[in-house]
Amino acid sequence: MSLLLDRFALFYPMRIVGTVFMVTVVVLYAAQEHRFDPFYIALLAILVVYPHVVHYVARKYPQNRRSIELRTFLFDSFAVGVVVHAIGLGPLPTFVLVTVALASALSVDGLRQMLRSAGGVVTGIAFYALVEGTNVGGGDRIAIDIASSVFTFVYFMAFAYSSHNRSALLQRSETELRERSASLEIEKLRSDRLLYNLVPARLVAQMSAPAGIRPTRFDPVVLVAIELRRLSSALSAQPVEDVVAYLMHCFKAFDAIADRFGLEKLKTIGDTYIAIAGLPTPGARDGAASVEAALAMREFLDDLGESRRAHGALVLDARIAVHAGSVVGGIVETSKLSYDVFGGAMKTLFTVLRSCGDNEVVVSDAARRLAGDGFAWRDIETSAATSSSTRRLFGVATRGAGKVPLKA
């Protein structure tokens, strides 16, 4: 396409048309006036050869195509000046040749190039006068005038066709440009979608900042972890496709529930799904919303388990932990870009998770204090090791009287 849209692509055939006309009128004039002297023979030879020489040089040095063609325009104009004087400055051929030379220069590089071409024409006329003397008038010019009329028609029809062709090619290039822009937009949307999967949505805007996402402490955040129990045993005993499909179905449901309550998926670790609230800005209802989300996830798993048991399908027990604390979040720039959080809160979250029984929701004391009194809490007895790191743990069976507004 870039080759077809080259502004100089049609200059070679157009130059051939012009030189054929100049050769024709010179031959007709020389035959009528019996002036086939060495100057006219040399002029004809130059007119026949030079378009091909220019074309060869332009193809050999394409990086200099513009400067080669613009300089050749000056020689074209010089040749026109020599030819119009050589045929006695006949009105019609002189008008045609000079008009073509100046119009072509104007169309290619503007007024400055046209003025240079005019100077070339005057120089050519003066050169002929210096070498051969003044040559004005002559005999019968009917044949030359006819040739001039034919050339005028052919040249300007070719010029019009080239203009139409360039317009069509430009339209095609604009269409391709729009298609390419649309394709780039689609690729950008895909990359943005991948970015949303790698980085919490509320932090994506920071990726475009010069500093990017810097490691930042967030205090407090609320973490929710859901572990699907005995997954390894199920993978050994059940068809792998069925087990993974079940796991993915649960994880997608957790995504929807987390989004519904204003949480965001942080990551999955094997059979464990982790969501977070309060990133990057903590909210007054993060604790309550996280407990509501945990209860909704357990309710989903209960309903799913009842349905699958009725059909004899695989059912995995789950345990769910909720904890609140301080974390440091940042980009992990290894071979695969990811976002993660670090700190004692993550360690404590897994300690709370290990304290859960099957199908239980267990909440740390820090998360319970953030969640408030809108739930039916009950104390859970813990081992000495567990209590030393988490102080007290609480079970929650129902949502209680305090409802949490859902995210619109």
Kinemage of the C-alpha trace (Angstrom):
@kinemage 1
@onewidth
@group {chain A} dominant
@subgroup {mainchain}
@vectorlist {calphas} color= white
{ca met a 1} P 0.000 0.000 0.000
{ca ser a 2} L 2.820 2.414 0.847
{ca leu a 3} L 4.321 1.814 -2.590
{ca leu a 4} L 1.014 2.442 -4.350
{ca leu a 5} L 0.467 5.634 -2.413
{ca asp a 6} L 3.931 6.933 -3.309
{ca arg a 7} L 3.321 10.413 -4.692
{ca phe a 8} L 5.958 9.781 -7.385
{ca ala a 9} L 4.731 6.347 -8.493
{ca leu a 10} L 3.179 7.601 -11.773
{ca phe a 11} L 5.915 10.073 -12.695
{ca tyr a 12} L 7.831 7.607 -14.844
{ca pro a 13} L 4.924 6.792 -17.202
{ca met a 14} L 3.847 10.461 -17.261
{ca arg a 15} L 7.400 11.509 -18.112
{ca ile a 16} L 7.442 8.945 -20.924
{ca val a 17} L 4.219 10.445 -22.342
{ca gly a 18} L 5.715 13.940 -22.191
{ca thr a 19} L 9.007 13.007 -23.843
{ca val a 20} L 7.204 11.063 -26.594
{ca phe a 21} L 5.256 14.224 -27.400
{ca met a 22} L 8.390 16.392 -27.352
{ca val a 23} L 10.213 13.927 -29.617
{ca thr a 24} L 7.206 13.923 -31.970
{ca val a 25} L 6.981 17.713 -32.324
{ca val a 26} L 10.768 18.086 -32.687
{ca val a 27} L 10.832 15.436 -35.432
{ca leu a 28} L 7.862 17.059 -37.229
{ca tyr a 29} L 9.423 20.526 -37.022
{ca ala a 30} L 12.889 19.333 -38.085
{ca ala a 31} L 11.407 17.428 -41.041
{ca gln a 32} L 9.440 20.496 -42.215
{ca glu a 33} L 12.371 22.866 -41.753
{ca his a 34} L 15.103 20.396 -42.828
{ca arg a 35} L 17.009 20.974 -39.585
{ca phe a 36} L 18.279 17.525 -38.675
{ca asp a 37} L 21.630 18.924 -37.572
{ca pro a 38} L 23.761 17.497 -34.713
{ca phe a 39} L 21.980 19.662 -32.096
{ca tyr a 40} L 18.546 18.278 -32.984
{ca ile a 41} L 19.880 14.717 -33.121
{ca ala a 42} L 21.507 15.144 -29.678
{ca leu a 43} L 18.284 16.686 -28.307
{ca leu a 44} L 16.230 13.720 -29.541
{ca ala a 45} L 18.703 11.253 -28.061
{ca ile a 46} L 18.599 12.973 -24.684
{ca leu a 47} L 14.773 13.065 -24.703
{ca val a 48} L 14.624 9.346 -25.467
{ca val a 49} L 17.158 8.262 -22.838
{ca tyr a 50} L 16.833 10.525 -19.788
{ca pro a 51} L 13.436 9.304 -18.409
{ca his a 52} L 14.843 5.778 -18.133
{ca val a 53} L 18.035 7.017 -16.463
{ca val a 54} L 16.019 8.948 -13.877
{ca his a 55} L 13.801 5.920 -13.233
{ca tyr a 56} L 16.836 3.676 -12.731
{ca val a 57} L 18.512 6.088 -10.306
{ca ala a 58} L 15.279 6.584 -8.343
{ca arg a 59} L 14.811 2.818 -7.947
{ca lys a 60} L 18.437 2.336 -6.927
{ca tyr a 61} L 18.270 5.040 -4.254
{ca pro a 62} L 14.667 4.931 -2.969
{ca gln a 63} L 15.602 6.752 0.223
{ca asn a 64} L 16.477 9.803 -1.944
{ca arg a 65} L 13.438 9.504 -4.229
{ca arg a 66} L 11.991 12.896 -3.353
{ca ser a 67} L 15.167 14.900 -3.973
{ca ile a 68} L 15.875 12.966 -7.211
{ca glu a 69} L 12.378 13.636 -8.587
{ca leu a 70} L 12.342 17.318 -7.632
{ca arg a 71} L 15.707 17.888 -9.283
{ca thr a 72} L 14.503 16.022 -12.364
{ca phe a 73} L 11.549 18.413 -12.503
{ca leu a 74} L 14.010 21.239 -13.104
{ca phe a 75} L 15.587 19.272 -15.958
{ca asp a 76} L 12.098 18.529 -17.350
{ca ser a 77} L 11.397 22.260 -17.390
{ca phe a 78} L 14.778 23.006 -18.962
{ca ala a 79} L 14.055 20.410 -21.680
{ca val a 80} L 10.638 21.998 -22.304
{ca gly a 81} L 12.318 25.398 -22.773
{ca val a 82} L 14.811 23.978 -25.253
{ca val a 83} L 12.096 22.113 -27.185
{ca val a 84} L 9.657 25.049 -27.490
{ca his a 85} L 12.457 27.239 -28.833
{ca ala a 86} L 13.679 24.426 -31.079
{ca ile a 87} L 10.219 24.250 -32.749
{ca gly a 88} L 10.097 28.002 -33.310
{ca leu a 89} L 8.023 28.939 -30.237
{ca gly a 90} L 4.831 27.789 -31.917
{ca pro a 91} L 1.889 29.147 -29.889
{ca leu a 92} L -0.075 25.953 -29.296
{ca pro a 93} L 2.770 23.506 -28.503
{ca thr a 94} L 4.526 26.187 -26.442
{ca phe a 95} L 1.350 26.833 -24.454
{ca val a 96} L 0.734 23.104 -23.941
{ca leu a 97} L 4.268 22.213 -22.887
{ca val a 98} L 4.767 25.174 -20.566
{ca thr a 99} L 1.327 24.669 -18.971
{ca val a 100} L 1.995 20.970 -18.369
{ca ala a 101} L 5.436 21.669 -16.883
{ca leu a 102} L 4.209 24.363 -14.507
{ca ala a 103} L 0.976 22.561 -13.520
{ca ser a 104} L 2.865 19.349 -12.742
{ca ala a 105} L 5.408 21.221 -10.614
{ca leu a 106} L 2.635 23.034 -8.754
{ca ser a 107} L 0.745 19.824 -8.030
{ca val a 108} L 3.830 18.057 -6.706
{ca asp a 109} L 5.512 20.597 -4.448
{ca gly a 110} L 3.589 23.852 -4.465
{ca leu a 111} L 4.255 27.364 -5.688
{ca arg a 112} L 7.975 27.352 -4.981
{ca gln a 113} L 8.534 24.332 -7.220
{ca met a 114} L 6.394 25.937 -9.941
{ca leu a 115} L 8.531 29.093 -9.866
{ca arg a 116} L 11.670 26.980 -10.098
{ca ser a 117} L 10.210 25.143 -13.085
{ca ala a 118} L 9.369 28.473 -14.726
{ca gly a 119} L 12.995 29.435 -14.247
{ca gly a 120} L 14.008 26.139 -15.860
{ca val a 121} L 11.810 26.847 -18.892
{ca val a 122} L 13.314 30.325 -19.360
{ca thr a 123} L 16.820 28.871 -18.963
{ca gly a 124} L 16.093 26.251 -21.648
{ca ile a 125} L 14.825 28.901 -24.075
{ca ala a 126} L 17.938 31.004 -23.420
{ca phe a 127} L 20.223 27.966 -23.795
{ca tyr a 128} L 18.825 27.193 -27.260
{ca ala a 129} L 19.247 30.830 -28.283
{ca leu a 130} L 22.845 30.773 -27.086
{ca val a 131} L 23.712 27.566 -28.957
{ca glu a 132} L 21.555 27.798 -32.119
{ca gly a 133} L 20.429 31.426 -32.186
{ca thr a 134} L 16.896 32.783 -32.054
{ca asn a 135} L 14.318 30.592 -33.799
{ca val a 136} L 10.855 32.100 -34.168
{ca gly a 137} L 8.187 31.156 -36.683
{ca gly a 138} L 8.340 28.445 -39.299
{ca gly a 139} L 6.264 26.775 -41.942
{ca asp a 140} L 3.055 24.812 -41.754
{ca arg a 141} L 2.262 23.876 -38.128
{ca ile a 142} L -0.950 21.901 -38.623
{ca ala a 143} L 0.697 18.554 -37.861
{ca ile a 144} L 2.396 19.974 -34.768
{ca asp a 145} L -0.851 21.566 -33.563
{ca ile a 146} L -2.718 18.296 -34.029
{ca ala a 147} L -0.016 16.459 -32.089
{ca ser a 148} L -0.245 19.131 -29.392
{ca ser a 149} L -4.007 18.710 -29.139
{ca val a 150} L -3.714 14.920 -28.904
{ca phe a 151} L -0.989 15.192 -26.275
{ca thr a 152} L -3.030 17.669 -24.242
{ca phe a 153} L -5.971 15.293 -24.197
{ca val a 154} L -3.880 12.213 -23.385
{ca tyr a 155} L -1.772 13.922 -20.738
{ca phe a 156} L -4.594 15.498 -18.803
{ca met a 157} L -6.720 12.356 -19.017
{ca ala a 158} L -3.769 10.440 -17.578
{ca phe a 159} L -3.352 13.156 -14.940
{ca ala a 160} L -7.041 12.901 -14.040
{ca tyr a 161} L -6.798 9.112 -13.836
{ca ser a 162} L -3.767 9.334 -11.563
{ca ser a 163} L -5.646 11.755 -9.291
{ca his a 164} L -8.630 9.388 -9.183
{ca asn a 165} L -6.339 6.452 -8.508
{ca arg a 166} L -4.620 8.245 -5.653
{ca ser a 167} L -7.961 9.218 -4.149
{ca ala a 168} L -9.148 5.618 -4.314
{ca leu a 169} L -5.935 4.395 -2.739
{ca leu a 170} L -6.156 7.016 -0.016
{ca gln a 171} L -9.711 5.915 0.733
{ca arg a 172} L -8.545 2.330 0.918
{ca ser a 173} L -5.669 3.304 3.192
{ca glu a 174} L -8.050 5.238 5.466
{ca thr a 175} L -10.262 2.153 5.668
{ca glu a 176} L -7.264 -0.005 6.534
{ca leu a 177} L -6.176 2.585 9.102
{ca arg a 178} L -9.604 2.509 10.733
{ca glu a 179} L -9.526 -1.280 10.774
{ca arg a 180} L -6.047 -1.224 12.276
{ca ser a 181} L -7.141 1.311 14.887
{ca ala a 182} L -10.124 -0.881 15.757
{ca ser a 183} L -7.818 -3.883 16.028
{ca leu a 184} L -5.472 -1.948 18.323
{ca glu a 185} L -8.443 -0.877 20.436
{ca ile a 186} L -9.528 -4.502 20.756
{ca glu a 187} L -6.000 -5.502 21.769
{ca lys a 188} L -5.959 -2.674 24.322
{ca leu a 189} L -9.240 -3.898 25.784
{ca arg a 190} L -7.792 -7.390 26.008
{ca ser a 191} L -4.639 -6.124 27.724
{ca asp a 192} L -6.763 -4.021 30.090
{ca arg a 193} L -8.841 -7.080 30.891
{ca leu a 194} L -5.666 -9.035 31.685
{ca leu a 195} L -4.486 -6.132 33.820
{ca tyr a 196} L -7.763 -6.164 35.755
{ca asn a 197} L -7.209 -9.861 36.392
{ca leu a 198} L -3.697 -9.215 37.711
{ca val a 199} L -4.266 -6.079 39.788
{ca pro a 200} L -7.185 -5.102 42.061
{ca ala a 201} L -9.605 -2.990 40.024
{ca arg a 202} L -9.304 0.014 42.332
{ca leu a 203} L -5.534 0.069 41.753
{ca val a 204} L -5.535 -0.253 37.959
{ca ala a 205} L -5.563 3.533 37.483
{ca gln a 206} L -2.242 3.737 39.352
{ca met a 207} L -0.592 1.527 36.723
{ca ser a 208} L -0.650 4.412 34.231
{ca ala a 209} L 1.024 6.796 36.709
{ca pro a 210} L 4.774 7.382 36.204
{ca ala a 211} L 5.608 5.722 39.512
{ca gly a 212} L 3.246 2.799 38.915
{ca ile a 213} L 1.956 0.836 41.910
{ca arg a 214} L 4.381 1.227 44.778
{ca pro a 215} L 4.437 -1.052 47.840
{ca thr a 216} L 1.873 0.411 50.249
{ca arg a 217} L 0.662 -0.457 53.726
{ca phe a 218} L -3.106 -0.863 54.074
{ca asp a 219} L -4.573 -0.800 57.558
{ca pro a 220} L -7.028 -2.235 58.181
{ca val a 221} L -8.110 -4.645 55.481
{ca val a 222} L -10.469 -7.584 55.889
{ca leu a 223} L -9.469 -10.934 54.404
{ca val a 224} L -11.805 -13.812 53.604
{ca ala a 225} L -10.439 -17.292 52.836
{ca ile a 226} L -12.525 -20.249 51.625
{ca glu a 227} L -10.902 -23.688 51.483
{ca leu a 228} L -12.584 -26.571 49.672
{ca arg a 229} L -11.590 -29.613 51.759
{ca arg a 230} L -10.177 -32.942 50.540
{ca leu a 231} L -9.654 -31.740 46.968
{ca ser a 232} L -6.556 -33.921 46.540
{ca ser a 233} L -8.502 -37.046 47.443
{ca ala a 234} L -11.254 -36.101 45.019
{ca leu a 235} L -8.722 -35.606 42.211
{ca ser a 236} L -7.434 -39.133 42.828
{ca ala a 237} L -10.851 -40.759 43.033
{ca gln a 238} L -12.936 -38.760 40.545
{ca pro a 239} L -12.497 -37.768 36.884
{ca val a 240} L -10.128 -34.802 36.862
{ca glu a 241} L -12.305 -32.798 34.444
{ca asp a 242} L -15.326 -33.095 36.732
{ca val a 243} L -13.399 -32.050 39.838
{ca val a 244} L -11.768 -29.032 38.168
{ca ala a 245} L -15.089 -27.987 36.613
{ca tyr a 246} L -16.685 -28.116 40.093
{ca leu a 247} L -13.823 -26.067 41.549
{ca met a 248} L -14.070 -23.442 38.790
{ca his a 249} L -17.845 -23.224 39.241
{ca cys a 250} L -17.345 -22.482 42.940
{ca phe a 251} L -14.613 -19.925 42.310
{ca lys a 252} L -16.743 -18.065 39.758
{ca ala a 253} L -19.603 -17.955 42.236
{ca phe a 254} L -17.214 -16.602 44.875
{ca asp a 255} L -16.169 -13.881 42.413
{ca ala a 256} L -19.793 -12.839 41.964
{ca ile a 257} L -20.507 -12.866 45.705
{ca ala a 258} L -17.334 -10.913 46.515
{ca asp a 259} L -18.205 -8.285 43.926
{ca arg a 260} L -21.770 -8.117 45.257
{ca phe a 261} L -20.554 -7.206 48.739
{ca gly a 262} L -17.771 -4.858 47.629
{ca leu a 263} L -14.875 -7.295 48.089
{ca glu a 264} L -12.340 -8.218 45.473
{ca lys a 265} L -10.674 -11.477 44.651
{ca leu a 266} L -7.025 -11.363 45.708
{ca lys a 267} L -5.834 -14.775 44.521
{ca thr a 268} L -6.418 -18.510 44.587
{ca ile a 269} L -3.929 -20.955 46.096
{ca gly a 270} L -4.823 -24.445 44.973
{ca asp a 271} L -8.136 -25.231 46.652
{ca thr a 272} L -8.269 -21.928 48.599
{ca tyr a 273} L -9.927 -18.728 47.430
{ca ile a 274} L -8.938 -15.421 49.076
{ca ala a 275} L -10.852 -12.136 48.819
{ca ile a 276} L -10.067 -8.768 50.355
{ca ala a 277} L -11.974 -5.638 51.428
{ca gly a 278} L -10.535 -2.206 52.207
{ca leu a 279} L -8.028 -2.036 49.361
{ca pro a 280} L -6.864 0.662 48.667
{ca thr a 281} L -9.190 2.670 50.963
{ca pro a 282} L -10.802 1.099 54.041
{ca gly a 283} L -14.524 1.566 54.512
{ca ala a 284} L -16.655 1.670 57.641
{ca arg a 285} L -18.653 -1.384 56.529
{ca asp a 286} L -15.755 -3.552 55.302
{ca gly a 287} L -15.938 -5.869 58.301
{ca ala a 288} L -19.692 -6.397 58.161
{ca ala a 289} L -19.650 -6.762 54.356
{ca ser a 290} L -16.899 -9.402 54.593
{ca val a 291} L -18.831 -11.473 57.116
{ca glu a 292} L -21.973 -11.121 54.975
{ca ala a 293} L -19.965 -12.319 51.969
{ca ala a 294} L -18.602 -15.305 53.911
{ca leu a 295} L -22.141 -16.302 54.969
{ca ala a 296} L -23.392 -15.903 51.397
{ca met a 297} L -20.568 -18.147 50.136
{ca arg a 298} L -21.446 -20.805 52.700
{ca glu a 299} L -25.128 -20.551 51.740
{ca phe a 300} L -24.187 -20.982 48.073
{ca leu a 301} L -22.097 -24.059 48.907
{ca asp a 302} L -24.934 -25.530 51.008
{ca asp a 303} L -27.434 -25.109 48.163
{ca leu a 304} L -24.955 -26.433 45.580
{ca gly a 305} L -24.104 -29.415 47.797
{ca glu a 306} L -27.768 -30.329 48.282
{ca ser a 307} L -28.375 -30.234 44.552
{ca arg a 308} L -25.279 -32.280 43.689
{ca arg a 309} L -25.970 -34.899 46.351
{ca ala a 310} L -29.437 -35.399 44.875
{ca his a 311} L -27.723 -36.274 41.586
{ca gly a 312} L -24.944 -38.344 43.133
{ca ala a 313} L -22.278 -35.845 42.134
{ca leu a 314} L -19.101 -34.841 43.961
{ca val a 315} L -19.490 -32.487 46.937
{ca leu a 316} L -16.574 -30.941 48.825
{ca asp a 317} L -16.874 -29.578 52.354
{ca ala a 318} L -15.589 -26.078 52.926
{ca arg a 319} L -14.313 -23.956 55.747
{ca ile a 320} L -14.321 -20.169 55.725
{ca ala a 321} L -12.188 -17.744 57.745
{ca val a 322} L -12.452 -13.964 58.140
{ca his a 323} L -9.677 -11.838 59.634
{ca ala a 324} L -8.796 -8.138 59.737
{ca gly a 325} L -5.372 -6.562 60.036
{ca ser a 326} L -2.580 -4.674 58.381
{ca val a 327} L -0.937 -5.777 55.131
{ca val a 328} L 1.575 -4.420 52.631
{ca gly a 329} L 0.482 -4.698 49.015
{ca gly a 330} L 2.608 -4.436 45.895
{ca ile a 331} L 3.463 -5.774 42.462
{ca val a 332} L 5.443 -9.021 42.368
{ca glu a 333} L 7.628 -8.565 39.278
{ca thr a 334} L 8.856 -12.050 38.484
{ca ser a 335} L 8.569 -13.833 35.146
{ca lys a 336} L 4.791 -13.461 35.584
{ca leu a 337} L 3.455 -10.152 36.863
{ca ser a 338} L 1.089 -10.409 39.851
{ca tyr a 339} L -0.230 -8.365 42.762
{ca asp a 340} L -0.027 -9.733 46.289
{ca val a 341} L -0.240 -8.667 49.922
{ca phe a 342} L 2.170 -9.558 52.711
{ca gly a 343} L 2.244 -9.344 56.485
{ca gly a 344} L 1.160 -11.005 59.653
{ca ala a 345} L -2.520 -10.668 58.767
{ca met a 346} L -2.115 -13.241 55.984
{ca lys a 347} L -0.419 -15.697 58.355
{ca thr a 348} L -3.135 -15.195 60.936
{ca leu a 349} L -5.843 -15.704 58.301
{ca phe a 350} L -4.552 -19.221 57.612
{ca thr a 351} L -4.292 -19.907 61.334
{ca val a 352} L -7.979 -18.996 61.690
{ca leu a 353} L -8.779 -21.150 58.647
{ca arg a 354} L -7.132 -24.182 60.253
{ca ser a 355} L -9.321 -23.628 63.332
{ca cys a 356} L -12.531 -24.010 61.299
{ca gly a 357} L -14.626 -27.095 61.234
{ca asp a 358} L -16.276 -28.319 58.051
{ca asn a 359} L -18.884 -25.904 56.680
{ca glu a 360} L -18.143 -23.357 59.415
{ca val a 361} L -17.514 -19.607 59.188
{ca val a 362} L -14.955 -18.516 61.801
{ca val a 363} L -14.148 -14.865 62.429
{ca ser a 364} L -11.145 -13.471 64.285
{ca asp a 365} L -11.630 -11.020 67.148
{ca ala a 366} L -10.188 -8.188 65.011
{ca ala a 367} L -12.692 -8.868 62.211
{ca arg a 368} L -15.585 -9.282 64.705
{ca arg a 369} L -14.898 -5.855 66.187
{ca leu a 370} L -14.975 -4.301 62.690
{ca ala a 371} L -18.150 -6.202 61.755
{ca gly a 372} L -20.105 -4.960 64.772
{ca asp a 373} L -23.054 -6.472 66.607
{ca gly a 374} L -25.326 -7.170 63.664
{ca phe a 375} L -24.547 -10.895 63.712
{ca ala a 376} L -25.264 -13.845 66.015
{ca trp a 377} L -21.769 -14.427 67.420
{ca arg a 378} L -20.610 -17.363 69.508
{ca asp a 379} L -17.246 -17.956 71.133
{ca ile a 380} L -15.136 -20.821 69.852
{ca glu a 381} L -12.751 -22.691 72.105
{ca thr a 382} L -9.247 -22.682 70.641
{ca ser a 383} L -5.990 -24.347 71.403
{ca ala a 384} L -3.264 -22.461 73.228
{ca ala a 385} L -1.213 -22.058 70.038
{ca thr a 386} L -4.157 -20.682 68.141
{ca ser a 387} L -5.331 -18.313 70.853
{ca ser a 388} L -1.846 -16.854 71.272
{ca ser a 389} L -1.860 -15.585 67.701
{ca thr a 390} L -5.521 -14.707 67.236
{ca arg a 391} L -6.713 -13.884 70.789
{ca arg a 392} L -10.398 -15.007 70.422
{ca leu a 393} L -12.298 -16.658 67.591
{ca phe a 394} L -16.003 -16.414 66.897
{ca gly a 395} L -18.408 -18.492 64.934
{ca val a 396} L -21.273 -16.896 63.082
{ca ala a 397} L -24.286 -18.885 62.035
{ca thr a 398} L -26.733 -16.224 60.857
{ca arg a 399} L -26.719 -12.671 59.590
{ca gly a 400} L -28.632 -11.500 62.658
{ca ala a 401} L -30.518 -8.217 62.721
{ca gly a 402} L -27.838 -5.997 61.223
{ca lys a 403} L -28.030 -6.074 57.460
{ca val a 404} L -25.180 -4.766 55.287
{ca pro a 405} L -26.083 -2.566 52.302
{ca leu a 406} L -25.035 -4.346 49.113
{ca lys a 407} L -22.920 -2.696 46.472
{ca ala a 408} L -25.002 -1.192 43.712
